[in-house]
Amino acid sequence: MASSKLQALWNHPAGPKTIHFWAPTFKWGISIANVADFSKPPEKLSYPQQIAVTCTGIVWSRYSTVITPKNWNLFSVNVAMAGTGLYQLSRKIKQDYFPDTEAVVAKE
Amino acid sequence: MKILQNFWNSPIGPKTTHFWGPVVGWGIPIAAMVDTNKPPELISGNLTTVMCVYSALFMRFAWMVQPRNLHLLALHAVNESVQLYQLSRWLKFQGFLGDKSLQQKNEEAET
């Protein structure tokens, strides 16, 4: 029944009574903050930070499948981190290395 | 010699992903340390605030996960420190830390 399924989730070793749940859940904040920063002009983005966010996202997607207990919440959040990081990097690289005339005029 | 052997064979040692995950994770605090020497305009208030809560939670996670991961714990302890520092720089820059003269300077710079 629905209630026993909910109970199973509630009592899961990586469930909401544990840090295994809340730490990865909060990690969504990083991707959400990055999405909020999609509207920031690329010159205000930090290369080191976005590269770090992207790389950790990629590696940690693997990490989350080999720890005990396996943590699919952590897996998905790291996929999102890598995705938003890559997008921010593409915005900044585009502006720095492939500027179109509009961006050049706007800068002046 | 024994220390090296213990490290090599450790459940969180270099033969395992529990080691290499945090190795890559060091990119985040190192990036923040590089950014401490850059102007505060580059600091993202959103991301830095999130990082402060995030590393606090993950210090606990690193302690509780199996196998216990002191490497990860150290990583997040360092990140917590540097992110808090960046947050304080950002707060100061935004004028939230009560330095009215700094706020005026920023307003003049914006116009």
Backbone of each chain as ProteinMPNN parsed JSONL, in Angstrom:
{"seq_chain_A": "MASSKLQALWNHPAGPKTIHFWAPTFKWGISIANVADFSKPPEKLSYPQQIAVTCTGIVWSRYSTVITPKNWNLFSVNVAMAGTGLYQLSRKIKQDYFPDTEAVVAKE", "coords_chain_A": {"N_chain_A": [[0.856, -1.204, 0.0], [0.275, 2.379, -0.275], [1.066, 3.695, 2.057], [2.945, 1.992, 3.247], [4.946, 2.058, 1.413], [5.705, 4.717, 1.569], [6.553, 4.629, 4.177], [8.741, 2.975, 3.879], [10.412, 4.612, 2.375], [10.761, 6.697, 4.204], [12.178, 5.42, 6.209], [14.444, 4.668, 4.949], [17.953, 3.877, 4.555], [19.297, 5.974, 3.331], [17.595, 8.012, 3.736], [15.227, 10.696, 4.71], [15.76, 11.017, 7.422], [18.396, 11.089, 7.741], [21.826, 12.274, 7.281], [22.677, 11.493, 4.858], [20.665, 12.015, 3.186], [20.06, 14.81, 3.47], [22.428, 16.262, 2.965], [23.141, 15.769, 0.153], [20.643, 16.693, -0.88], [20.686, 19.398, -0.217], [22.784, 20.09, -1.816], [21.7, 20.626, -4.256], [21.278, 23.274, -4.177], [23.61, 24.437, -5.164], [23.496, 24.047, -7.948], [21.103, 25.395, -8.38], [21.778, 27.97, -7.57], [23.651, 28.462, -9.54], [22.005, 28.405, -11.803], [20.457, 30.656, -11.209], [22.444, 32.489, -11.594], [22.688, 32.468, -14.325], [21.722, 34.688, -15.501], [23.601, 36.516, -14.97], [26.088, 38.765, -16.193], [28.61, 37.418, -18.347], [31.225, 38.348, -17.846], [31.359, 38.579, -15.166], [31.536, 36.069, -14.173], [33.369, 33.345, -12.72], [36.125, 31.69, -13.941], [37.836, 29.675, -12.638], [36.057, 28.807, -10.596], [33.774, 27.837, -11.995], [34.893, 25.836, -13.579], [35.782, 24.131, -11.585], [33.319, 23.409, -10.385], [32.096, 22.073, -12.535], [33.897, 19.889, -13.029], [33.923, 18.532, -10.539], [31.232, 17.819, -10.459], [31.09, 15.938, -12.546], [32.927, 13.868, -11.758], [31.907, 13.163, -9.276], [29.429, 12.175, -9.844], [30.026, 9.568, -10.487], [31.194, 8.702, -8.07], [29.015, 8.674, -6.314], [27.723, 6.347, -6.935], [29.182, 4.296, -5.898], [29.5, 4.418, -3.18], [28.54, 3.445, 0.198], [25.462, 3.873, 1.788], [24.332, 3.424, -1.665], [23.683, 6.328, -3.569], [21.337, 7.859, -5.174], [20.155, 10.294, -5.274], [22.325, 11.984, -4.751], [23.765, 11.361, -7.016], [22.142, 12.411, -9.109], [22.134, 15.114, -8.474], [24.762, 15.818, -8.88], [25.054, 15.401, -11.58], [23.446, 17.489, -12.464], [24.95, 19.64, -11.518], [27.279, 19.438, -13.07], [26.127, 19.927, -15.538], [25.03, 22.597, -15.31], [27.368, 23.956, -14.75], [28.869, 23.495, -17.086], [27.29, 24.897, -18.894], [27.537, 27.556, -17.948], [30.271, 27.895, -18.307], [30.373, 27.71, -21.093], [29.023, 30.028, -21.808], [30.774, 31.97, -20.851], [33.174, 31.391, -22.195], [32.298, 31.783, -24.79], [31.848, 34.528, -24.783], [34.417, 35.468, -24.256], [36.1, 34.391, -26.237], [34.748, 34.1, -28.631], [33.493, 36.56, -29.488], [30.559, 38.226, -30.575], [29.645, 40.953, -32.801], [27.739, 42.514, -31.549], [28.147, 42.132, -28.781], [30.653, 43.248, -28.573], [30.207, 45.913, -29.237], [28.456, 46.588, -27.151], [30.167, 46.398, -24.963], [31.837, 48.575, -25.408]], "CA_chain_A": [[0.0, 0.0, 0.0], [1.025, 3.64, -0.373], [1.662, 4.089, 3.335], [4.149, 1.219, 3.551], [5.985, 2.559, 0.507], [6.182, 5.958, 2.183], [7.317, 4.249, 5.371], [10.026, 2.449, 3.422], [11.23, 5.767, 2.016], [11.067, 7.431, 5.426], [13.147, 4.668, 6.998], [15.56, 4.262, 4.092], [19.256, 4.277, 5.105], [19.705, 7.284, 2.797], [16.336, 8.755, 3.782], [15.194, 12.05, 5.284], [16.198, 11.092, 8.819], [19.863, 10.966, 7.742], [22.645, 13.248, 6.557], [22.818, 10.979, 3.488], [19.597, 12.658, 2.429], [20.059, 16.261, 3.492], [23.615, 16.841, 2.33], [22.925, 15.848, -1.294], [19.486, 17.525, -1.196], [21.109, 20.784, -0.203], [23.723, 20.347, -2.909], [20.931, 21.198, -5.36], [21.456, 24.726, -4.071], [24.714, 24.886, -6.014], [22.983, 24.153, -9.317], [20.074, 26.443, -8.393], [22.512, 29.242, -7.543], [24.248, 28.626, -10.867], [20.909, 28.783, -12.716], [20.161, 32.064, -10.909], [23.536, 33.269, -12.165], [22.629, 32.452, -15.8], [21.42, 36.039, -15.95], [24.747, 37.396, -14.68], [26.949, 38.946, -17.361], [29.714, 36.452, -18.274], [32.501, 38.853, -17.311], [31.322, 38.455, -13.715], [31.672, 34.664, -13.776], [34.74, 32.977, -12.39], [36.58, 30.465, -14.611], [38.218, 28.609, -11.701], [34.912, 28.262, -9.877], [32.893, 27.059, -12.876], [35.616, 24.61, -13.961], [35.752, 23.25, -10.407], [31.954, 22.892, -10.239], [31.862, 21.101, -13.62], [34.698, 18.672, -12.831], [33.415, 17.785, -9.381], [29.959, 17.219, -10.851], [31.327, 14.754, -13.369], [33.562, 12.793, -10.979], [31.059, 12.761, -8.17], [28.341, 11.338, -10.347], [30.508, 8.18, -10.352], [31.4, 8.447, -6.639], [27.763, 8.411, -5.605], [27.226, 4.994, -7.197], [30.034, 3.279, -5.269], [29.538, 4.514, -1.724], [27.478, 2.734, 0.903], [24.574, 3.326, 0.763], [24.276, 4.088, -2.981], [22.93, 7.55, -3.364], [20.905, 8.342, -6.491], [19.924, 11.725, -5.087], [23.644, 12.589, -4.935], [24.1, 11.17, -8.421], [21.416, 13.342, -9.977], [22.527, 16.488, -8.187], [26.059, 16.064, -9.491], [24.803, 15.544, -13.024], [22.948, 18.855, -12.644], [26.086, 20.554, -11.295], [28.124, 19.389, -14.263], [25.371, 20.565, -16.616], [24.971, 24.058, -15.164], [28.753, 24.435, -14.849], [29.232, 23.498, -18.503], [26.576, 25.989, -19.564], [28.156, 28.82, -17.55], [31.564, 27.95, -18.982], [30.159, 27.978, -22.519], [28.668, 31.453, -21.913], [31.95, 32.81, -20.627], [34.101, 31.139, -23.303], [31.716, 32.427, -25.969], [32.082, 35.959, -24.734], [35.84, 35.793, -24.252], [36.845, 33.928, -27.402], [33.96, 34.182, -29.857], [32.542, 37.654, -29.289], [29.917, 38.753, -31.79], [29.787, 42.409, -32.852], [26.82, 43.107, -30.558], [28.797, 42.126, -27.469], [31.79, 44.184, -28.629], [29.628, 47.268, -29.171], [27.904, 46.781, -25.797], [31.297, 46.631, -24.052], [32.299, 49.953, -25.603]], "C_chain_A": [[0.88, 1.238, 0.0], [1.747, 3.959, 0.925], [2.919, 3.279, 3.643], [5.291, 1.619, 2.628], [6.59, 3.837, 1.081], [7.028, 5.653, 3.412], [8.706, 3.757, 4.984], [10.969, 3.588, 3.06], [11.704, 6.51, 3.261], [12.181, 6.765, 6.211], [14.364, 4.23, 6.208], [16.888, 4.707, 4.703], [19.82, 5.576, 4.517], [18.512, 8.226, 2.792], [16.402, 10.032, 4.592], [15.514, 12.149, 6.775], [17.727, 11.144, 8.894], [20.54, 12.095, 6.975], [22.819, 12.815, 5.095], [21.741, 11.555, 2.585], [19.824, 14.161, 2.325], [21.269, 16.889, 2.833], [23.44, 16.899, 0.807], [21.739, 16.727, -1.678], [19.89, 18.982, -1.222], [22.069, 21.098, -1.346], [23.009, 20.875, -4.149], [21.058, 22.716, -5.359], [22.557, 25.249, -4.977], [24.239, 25.063, -7.447], [21.939, 25.261, -9.421], [20.74, 27.813, -8.389], [23.133, 29.508, -8.91], [23.191, 29.023, -11.888], [20.521, 30.24, -12.49], [21.221, 32.956, -11.53], [23.601, 33.202, -13.689], [22.394, 33.858, -16.33], [22.552, 37.012, -15.65], [25.568, 37.566, -15.949], [28.196, 38.067, -17.235], [31.02, 37.007, -17.71], [32.535, 38.775, -15.79], [31.396, 37.005, -13.237], [33.141, 34.353, -13.552], [35.089, 31.655, -13.071], [36.946, 29.362, -13.615], [36.999, 27.963, -11.027], [34.05, 27.376, -10.775], [33.57, 25.776, -13.349], [35.565, 23.608, -12.808], [34.377, 22.61, -10.245], [31.675, 21.816, -11.293], [32.598, 19.796, -13.362], [34.205, 17.866, -11.643], [32.105, 17.111, -9.737], [30.156, 15.917, -11.603], [31.876, 13.601, -12.532], [32.62, 12.274, -9.894], [29.818, 12.001, -8.596], [28.757, 9.868, -10.22], [30.628, 7.792, -8.877], [30.12, 8.011, -5.958], [27.19, 7.032, -5.901], [28.073, 3.918, -6.513], [30.15, 3.407, -3.764], [28.435, 3.646, -1.135], [26.772, 3.737, 1.803], [24.659, 4.087, -0.557], [23.312, 5.261, -2.893], [22.552, 8.179, -4.697], [20.566, 9.822, -6.451], [21.233, 12.479, -5.352], [24.08, 12.488, -6.394], [23.44, 12.242, -9.285], [21.846, 14.781, -9.73], [23.88, 16.81, -8.821], [25.97, 16.155, -11.006], [24.336, 16.974, -13.316], [24.063, 19.878, -12.487], [26.959, 20.616, -12.529], [27.436, 20.134, -15.405], [25.362, 22.087, -16.519], [26.367, 24.663, -15.278], [29.191, 24.539, -16.301], [28.555, 24.653, -19.23], [27.221, 27.342, -19.229], [29.516, 28.995, -18.231], [31.375, 28.303, -20.453], [29.811, 29.446, -22.727], [29.924, 32.311, -21.819], [32.958, 32.649, -21.759], [33.601, 31.832, -24.56], [32.021, 33.918, -25.942], [33.561, 36.296, -24.87], [36.529, 35.47, -25.571], [36.087, 34.016, -28.711], [32.979, 35.338, -29.775], [31.877, 38.01, -30.611], [29.948, 40.279, -31.712], [28.905, 43.094, -31.817], [27.483, 43.231, -29.204], [29.934, 43.143, -27.439], [31.283, 45.616, -28.503], [29.128, 47.56, -27.759], [29.01, 47.089, -24.81], [31.766, 48.059, -24.158], [31.221, 50.91, -25.116]], "O_chain_A": [[2.084, 1.157, 0.245], [2.885, 4.428, 0.917], [3.862, 3.807, 4.232], [6.46, 1.533, 3.003], [7.807, 4.022, 1.084], [8.049, 6.291, 3.671], [9.702, 4.062, 5.639], [12.157, 3.555, 3.38], [12.866, 6.9, 3.372], [13.024, 7.437, 6.805], [15.22, 3.51, 6.722], [16.965, 5.781, 5.301], [20.699, 6.204, 5.108], [18.421, 9.125, 1.956], [17.458, 10.418, 5.095], [15.536, 13.248, 7.331], [18.291, 11.234, 9.984], [19.93, 12.771, 6.148], [23.071, 13.637, 4.214], [21.891, 11.579, 1.364], [19.787, 14.726, 1.231], [21.153, 17.941, 2.204], [23.576, 17.974, 0.223], [21.8, 17.436, -2.683], [19.502, 19.726, -2.123], [22.155, 22.242, -1.791], [23.635, 21.503, -5.003], [20.959, 23.361, -6.403], [22.465, 26.359, -5.5], [24.523, 26.074, -8.089], [21.887, 25.98, -10.419], [20.321, 28.714, -9.117], [23.14, 30.645, -9.383], [23.439, 29.874, -12.743], [20.283, 30.979, -13.445], [20.918, 34.073, -11.95], [24.482, 33.817, -14.29], [22.8, 34.195, -17.442], [22.487, 38.184, -16.021], [25.731, 36.611, -16.708], [28.779, 37.971, -16.155], [31.831, 36.26, -17.163], [33.6, 38.888, -15.183], [31.327, 36.74, -12.037], [34.029, 34.998, -14.108], [34.449, 30.632, -12.827], [36.439, 28.244, -13.716], [36.919, 26.741, -10.905], [33.641, 26.289, -10.366], [32.914, 24.746, -13.504], [35.34, 22.415, -13.007], [34.276, 21.408, -9.997], [31.091, 20.777, -10.987], [32.01, 18.719, -13.461], [34.08, 16.644, -11.73], [31.879, 15.96, -9.365], [29.483, 14.921, -11.337], [31.355, 12.487, -12.588], [32.559, 11.071, -9.639], [29.224, 11.27, -7.803], [27.932, 9.019, -9.883], [30.221, 6.701, -8.479], [30.123, 7.099, -5.13], [26.277, 6.581, -5.209], [27.712, 2.742, -6.549], [30.824, 2.598, -3.126], [27.535, 3.179, -1.833], [27.463, 4.426, 2.554], [25.018, 5.264, -0.571], [22.274, 5.194, -2.235], [23.33, 8.931, -5.283], [20.673, 10.522, -7.458], [21.255, 13.474, -6.076], [24.686, 13.411, -6.937], [24.1, 12.898, -10.091], [21.917, 15.579, -10.665], [24.116, 17.94, -9.249], [26.722, 16.898, -11.637], [24.772, 17.593, -14.287], [24.123, 20.862, -13.224], [27.337, 21.695, -12.986], [28.077, 20.878, -16.147], [25.643, 22.786, -17.493], [26.535, 25.749, -15.832], [29.802, 25.527, -16.709], [29.164, 25.308, -20.076], [27.426, 28.172, -20.115], [29.868, 30.088, -18.673], [32.131, 29.105, -21.002], [30.247, 30.052, -23.705], [30.116, 33.247, -22.595], [33.532, 33.629, -22.233], [34.39, 32.404, -25.311], [32.407, 34.5, -26.957], [33.925, 37.281, -25.514], [37.441, 36.186, -25.985], [36.691, 34.008, -29.784], [31.778, 35.149, -29.963], [32.541, 38.087, -31.645], [30.25, 40.834, -30.656], [29.276, 44.133, -31.271], [27.408, 44.272, -28.551], [30.159, 43.812, -26.43], [31.846, 46.427, -27.768], [29.349, 48.651, -27.231], [28.843, 47.927, -23.924], [32.062, 48.7, -23.149], [31.398, 52.127, -25.186]]}, "seq_chain_B": "MKILQNFWNSPIGPKTTHFWGPVVGWGIPIAAMVDTNKPPELISGNLTTVMCVYSALFMRFAWMVQPRNLHLLALHAVNESVQLYQLSRWLKFQGFLGDKSLQQKNEEAET", "coords_chain_B": {"N_chain_B": [[57.244, 3.163, 6.102], [55.254, 1.265, 6.698], [53.2, 3.028, 7.102], [52.849, 4.059, 4.536], [52.044, 1.723, 3.247], [49.662, 1.197, 4.613], [48.215, 3.43, 3.829], [48.134, 3.02, 1.038], [46.572, 0.701, 0.874], [44.275, 1.477, 2.089], [40.727, 1.737, 2.833], [39.811, 4.168, 1.929], [41.721, 4.853, 0.16], [44.167, 5.428, -2.565], [43.464, 3.504, -4.443], [40.832, 3.563, -4.708], [37.586, 5.053, -5.506], [36.796, 6.684, -3.495], [38.885, 8.163, -2.776], [39.715, 9.571, -5.095], [37.499, 11.056, -5.8], [37.276, 13.175, -3.766], [39.836, 14.264, -4.406], [39.417, 15.526, -6.877], [37.448, 17.203, -5.982], [38.863, 19.086, -4.512], [39.31, 21.097, -6.253], [37.287, 22.994, -5.904], [37.637, 24.505, -3.353], [40.233, 25.407, -3.999], [39.835, 26.923, -6.299], [38.312, 28.932, -5.114], [40.225, 30.013, -3.417], [42.024, 31.077, -5.27], [40.337, 33.023, -6.284], [40.201, 34.78, -4.136], [42.09, 36.688, -4.441], [41.136, 38.248, -6.369], [39.046, 40.96, -7.638], [36.118, 41.784, -5.661], [33.846, 41.932, -7.24], [33.615, 39.701, -8.769], [32.618, 37.758, -7.171], [30.056, 35.477, -6.517], [27.199, 36.026, -4.784], [25.022, 34.318, -4.378], [26.084, 31.703, -4.978], [28.245, 31.494, -3.22], [27.084, 31.697, -0.656], [25.496, 29.395, -0.695], [27.531, 27.47, -0.867], [28.669, 27.7, 1.67], [26.737, 26.588, 3.413], [26.528, 24.105, 2.265], [29.14, 22.895, 2.514], [29.257, 22.67, 5.26], [27.241, 20.775, 5.768], [28.321, 18.64, 4.349], [30.626, 18.045, 5.709], [29.631, 16.661, 7.876], [28.425, 14.563, 6.502], [30.687, 13.292, 5.398], [31.8, 12.252, 7.658], [29.877, 10.404, 8.489], [29.422, 8.657, 6.367], [29.885, 5.394, 4.827], [32.801, 3.934, 3.533], [34.053, 5.812, 6.384], [35.163, 9.063, 5.641], [37.84, 10.802, 5.929], [39.424, 12.369, 4.379], [37.635, 13.624, 2.659], [36.303, 15.023, 4.61], [38.273, 16.796, 5.493], [38.628, 18.261, 3.148], [36.101, 19.575, 2.933], [36.122, 21.035, 5.285], [38.178, 22.842, 4.813], [37.099, 24.107, 2.564], [34.815, 25.262, 3.691], [35.952, 27.237, 5.302], [37.259, 28.939, 3.408], [35.133, 29.7, 1.797], [33.509, 31.039, 3.61], [35.158, 33.182, 4.092], [35.204, 34.409, 1.534], [32.526, 35.022, 1.413], [32.351, 36.948, 3.396], [33.871, 38.947, 2.202], [32.252, 39.548, 0.037], [29.907, 40.413, 1.326], [30.868, 42.687, 2.57], [31.566, 44.202, 0.343], [29.039, 44.581, -0.742], [28.009, 46.256, 1.075], [26.737, 45.31, 3.299], [27.974, 44.958, 5.695], [27.982, 47.232, 7.116], [29.745, 49.284, 6.41], [29.503, 52.316, 5.551], [30.88, 54.17, 3.976], [32.118, 52.592, 2.096], [29.93, 51.633, 0.721], [29.045, 53.986, -0.485], [31.191, 54.448, -2.168], [30.901, 52.295, -3.938], [28.472, 52.9, -5.08], [29.1, 55.227, -6.408], [30.938, 54.185, -8.207], [29.261, 52.646, -9.771], [27.724, 54.464, -11.164]], "CA_chain_B": [[56.918, 2.126, 5.126], [53.949, 0.728, 7.075], [52.227, 4.108, 6.883], [52.579, 4.086, 3.1], [51.257, 0.525, 2.918], [48.309, 1.394, 5.135], [47.563, 4.414, 2.961], [47.897, 2.408, -0.261], [45.509, -0.297, 0.998], [43.169, 2.027, 2.875], [39.422, 1.753, 2.156], [39.625, 5.438, 1.236], [43.019, 5.115, -0.447], [44.255, 5.785, -3.99], [42.907, 2.475, -5.338], [39.36, 3.672, -4.631], [36.976, 6.312, -5.922], [36.611, 7.513, -2.299], [40.063, 9.028, -2.752], [39.799, 10.438, -6.259], [36.377, 12.009, -5.735], [37.755, 14.361, -3.073], [40.965, 14.905, -5.103], [38.817, 16.458, -7.837], [36.703, 18.184, -5.198], [39.749, 20.161, -4.056], [39.177, 22.197, -7.205], [36.367, 24.043, -5.441], [38.311, 25.464, -2.473], [41.394, 26.025, -4.653], [39.271, 27.988, -7.135], [37.929, 30.029, -4.235], [41.451, 30.67, -2.943], [42.492, 31.907, -6.393], [39.425, 34.165, -6.396], [40.343, 35.733, -3.023], [42.965, 37.773, -4.874], [40.48, 38.992, -7.449], [38.082, 41.925, -7.087], [34.89, 41.161, -5.15], [32.764, 41.912, -8.238], [33.518, 38.362, -9.35], [32.037, 36.812, -6.218], [28.611, 35.259, -6.615], [26.604, 35.928, -3.452], [24.213, 33.097, -4.357], [26.864, 30.471, -4.953], [29.093, 31.457, -2.024], [26.22, 31.379, 0.489], [25.154, 27.969, -0.807], [28.743, 26.7, -0.557], [28.893, 27.69, 3.119], [25.839, 25.594, 4.015], [26.869, 22.835, 1.622], [30.323, 22.266, 3.109], [28.939, 22.301, 6.646], [26.505, 19.514, 5.701], [29.151, 17.549, 3.851], [31.562, 17.625, 6.753], [28.9, 15.635, 8.62], [28.261, 13.444, 5.575], [31.969, 12.597, 5.277], [32.004, 11.53, 8.909], [28.889, 9.335, 8.647], [29.342, 7.74, 5.228], [30.748, 4.213, 4.9], [33.704, 4.109, 4.675], [34.282, 7.169, 6.883], [36.099, 9.664, 4.694], [38.469, 11.957, 6.568], [39.935, 13.199, 3.286], [36.486, 14.457, 2.275], [36.034, 15.909, 5.738], [39.279, 17.86, 5.443], [38.281, 19.073, 1.989], [34.969, 20.463, 3.209], [36.515, 21.963, 6.347], [38.931, 23.914, 4.152], [36.174, 24.864, 1.716], [33.972, 26.058, 4.566], [36.722, 28.411, 5.72], [37.514, 29.886, 2.33], [33.848, 30.232, 1.323], [33.082, 32.037, 4.593], [35.976, 34.374, 3.854], [34.684, 35.043, 0.321], [31.208, 35.578, 1.744], [32.568, 38.191, 4.145], [34.312, 39.953, 1.222], [31.084, 39.925, -0.759], [29.024, 41.188, 2.199], [31.505, 43.986, 2.759], [31.449, 44.879, -0.936], [27.644, 44.95, -0.936], [27.638, 47.229, 2.088], [25.937, 44.72, 4.366], [28.689, 44.92, 6.971], [27.859, 48.516, 7.802], [30.744, 50.291, 6.073], [28.731, 53.197, 4.685], [31.761, 54.831, 3.006], [32.344, 51.626, 1.024], [28.7, 51.62, -0.076], [29.041, 55.186, -1.326], [32.193, 54.247, -3.227], [30.334, 51.368, -4.913], [27.418, 53.602, -5.814], [29.787, 56.13, -7.342], [31.548, 53.352, -9.251], [28.216, 52.137, -10.658], [27.181, 55.552, -12.026]], "C_chain_B": [[55.519, 1.565, 5.395], [52.854, 1.753, 6.825], [51.838, 4.151, 5.419], [51.716, 2.903, 2.69], [49.817, 0.683, 3.375], [47.518, 2.364, 4.267], [47.163, 3.772, 1.631], [46.707, 1.45, -0.221], [44.272, 0.209, 1.734], [41.849, 1.948, 2.101], [39.084, 3.096, 1.516], [40.914, 5.855, 0.521], [42.974, 5.259, -1.956], [43.799, 4.691, -4.963], [41.387, 2.621, -5.448], [38.862, 5.023, -5.11], [36.786, 7.245, -4.72], [37.78, 8.465, -2.121], [39.994, 10.058, -3.88], [38.652, 11.424, -6.361], [36.816, 13.278, -5.023], [38.947, 15.038, -3.755], [40.439, 15.93, -6.106], [38.072, 17.569, -7.101], [37.563, 19.323, -4.68], [39.722, 21.341, -5.015], [38.326, 23.331, -6.681], [37.031, 24.99, -4.439], [39.518, 26.134, -3.113], [40.932, 27.157, -5.562], [38.903, 29.192, -6.28], [39.153, 30.763, -3.713], [42.046, 31.557, -4.025], [41.647, 33.172, -6.482], [39.546, 35.151, -5.235], [41.229, 36.904, -3.428], [42.362, 38.597, -5.992], [39.459, 39.955, -6.846], [36.771, 41.252, -6.698], [33.718, 41.165, -6.125], [32.543, 40.516, -8.794], [32.841, 37.36, -8.431], [30.533, 36.71, -6.45], [28.059, 35.07, -5.208], [25.796, 34.653, -3.294], [25.07, 31.866, -4.097], [27.69, 30.364, -3.672], [28.275, 31.106, -0.775], [25.87, 29.893, 0.488], [26.34, 27.096, -0.423], [28.974, 26.617, 0.948], [28.011, 26.647, 3.803], [26.227, 24.196, 3.537], [28.059, 22.147, 2.281], [30.086, 21.894, 4.563], [28.23, 20.945, 6.663], [27.42, 18.365, 5.293], [30.276, 17.157, 4.794], [30.917, 16.505, 7.575], [28.75, 14.36, 7.774], [29.538, 12.604, 5.523], [32.254, 11.753, 6.515], [31.119, 10.282, 8.967], [28.89, 8.312, 7.522], [30.232, 6.518, 5.47], [31.486, 4.065, 3.582], [33.835, 5.576, 5.081], [35.395, 7.801, 6.052], [36.69, 10.951, 5.248], [39.072, 12.919, 5.543], [38.848, 14.174, 2.86], [36.167, 15.467, 3.368], [36.993, 17.098, 5.719], [38.978, 18.829, 4.307], [37.186, 20.071, 2.316], [35.253, 21.428, 4.341], [37.267, 23.143, 5.743], [37.996, 24.768, 3.304], [35.277, 25.769, 2.543], [34.684, 27.359, 4.932], [36.851, 29.422, 4.588], [36.212, 30.488, 1.795], [33.313, 31.284, 2.299], [33.867, 33.331, 4.399], [35.462, 35.136, 2.621], [33.338, 35.696, 0.579], [31.38, 36.905, 2.475], [33.039, 39.297, 3.202], [33.132, 40.462, 0.411], [30.141, 40.804, 0.052], [29.567, 42.598, 2.382], [31.332, 44.834, 1.497], [30.024, 45.374, -1.18], [27.175, 45.985, 0.075], [26.829, 46.661, 3.233], [26.647, 44.732, 5.707], [28.879, 46.315, 7.539], [28.909, 49.542, 7.468], [30.113, 51.23, 5.062], [29.603, 53.848, 3.62], [32.024, 53.917, 1.823], [31.133, 51.571, 0.103], [28.653, 52.817, -1.016], [30.018, 55.037, -2.484], [31.625, 53.358, -4.332], [29.267, 52.043, -5.755], [28.027, 54.565, -6.815], [30.386, 55.346, -8.504], [30.506, 52.877, -10.241], [27.703, 53.203, -11.6], [28.183, 56.015, -13.071]], "O_chain_B": [[54.709, 1.406, 4.482], [51.746, 1.421, 6.403], [50.659, 4.264, 5.083], [50.784, 3.041, 1.897], [48.877, 0.358, 2.649], [46.332, 2.166, 4.002], [46.042, 3.937, 1.152], [45.923, 1.392, -1.169], [43.332, -0.55, 1.971], [41.833, 2.072, 0.877], [38.193, 3.178, 0.671], [41.166, 7.04, 0.304], [41.904, 5.221, -2.564], [43.752, 4.921, -6.171], [40.74, 1.886, -6.194], [39.601, 6.007, -5.124], [36.632, 8.454, -4.894], [37.678, 9.457, -1.399], [40.186, 11.253, -3.659], [38.802, 12.502, -6.936], [36.741, 14.36, -5.605], [39.067, 16.261, -3.695], [40.939, 17.052, -6.185], [38.063, 18.721, -7.534], [37.054, 20.416, -4.432], [40.071, 22.459, -4.637], [38.595, 24.497, -6.968], [36.993, 26.2, -4.659], [39.811, 27.292, -2.818], [41.55, 28.221, -5.6], [39.148, 30.334, -6.667], [39.135, 31.986, -3.577], [42.518, 32.658, -3.742], [42.17, 34.26, -6.725], [39.038, 36.268, -5.338], [41.144, 37.984, -2.843], [42.987, 39.526, -6.503], [39.051, 39.797, -5.695], [36.358, 40.273, -7.32], [32.712, 40.495, -5.891], [31.444, 40.175, -9.234], [32.522, 36.246, -8.846], [29.834, 37.717, -6.562], [28.388, 34.103, -4.521], [25.848, 33.986, -2.261], [24.84, 31.101, -3.161], [27.824, 29.28, -3.104], [28.715, 30.317, 0.06], [25.936, 29.221, 1.517], [26.174, 26.093, 0.271], [29.423, 25.587, 1.451], [28.477, 25.909, 4.671], [26.249, 23.24, 4.312], [28.001, 20.953, 2.577], [30.648, 20.914, 5.052], [28.565, 20.072, 7.463], [27.314, 17.257, 5.82], [30.82, 16.058, 4.69], [31.575, 15.525, 7.926], [28.924, 13.244, 8.263], [29.491, 11.376, 5.593], [32.865, 10.687, 6.434], [31.553, 9.23, 9.437], [28.401, 7.198, 7.71], [31.207, 6.588, 6.22], [30.82, 4.069, 2.546], [33.743, 6.473, 4.242], [36.425, 7.18, 5.789], [36.138, 12.038, 5.072], [39.213, 14.115, 5.797], [39.085, 15.374, 2.715], [35.809, 16.612, 3.091], [36.589, 18.246, 5.902], [39.058, 20.047, 4.47], [37.308, 21.26, 2.022], [34.696, 22.525, 4.371], [37.031, 24.295, 6.107], [38.081, 25.996, 3.317], [35.006, 26.905, 2.156], [34.097, 28.44, 4.879], [36.588, 30.61, 4.773], [36.186, 31.649, 1.386], [32.737, 32.289, 1.883], [33.324, 34.428, 4.523], [35.306, 36.356, 2.661], [33.035, 36.766, 0.051], [30.655, 37.866, 2.216], [32.659, 40.455, 3.371], [33.024, 41.656, 0.132], [29.633, 41.808, -0.446], [28.819, 43.576, 2.351], [30.999, 46.017, 1.566], [29.82, 46.445, -1.751], [26.077, 46.529, -0.048], [26.291, 47.408, 4.051], [26.015, 44.541, 6.745], [29.792, 46.567, 8.326], [28.995, 50.572, 8.138], [30.172, 50.982, 3.857], [29.152, 54.064, 2.495], [32.142, 54.378, 0.687], [31.265, 51.477, -1.117], [28.278, 52.695, -2.181], [29.736, 55.432, -3.616], [31.834, 53.621, -5.516], [29.154, 51.81, -6.959], [27.535, 54.705, -7.935], [30.343, 55.794, -9.65], [30.807, 52.715, -11.423], [27.29, 52.894, -12.717], [27.882, 56.91, -13.861]]}, "name": "protein", "num_of_chains": 2, "seq": "MASSKLQALWNHPAGPKTIHFWAPTFKWGISIANVADFSKPPEKLSYPQQIAVTCTGIVWSRYSTVITPKNWNLFSVNVAMAGTGLYQLSRKIKQDYFPDTEAVVAKEMKILQNFWNSPIGPKTTHFWGPVVGWGIPIAAMVDTNKPPELISGNLTTVMCVYSALFMRFAWMVQPRNLHLLALHAVNESVQLYQLSRWLKFQGFLGDKSLQQKNEEAET"}
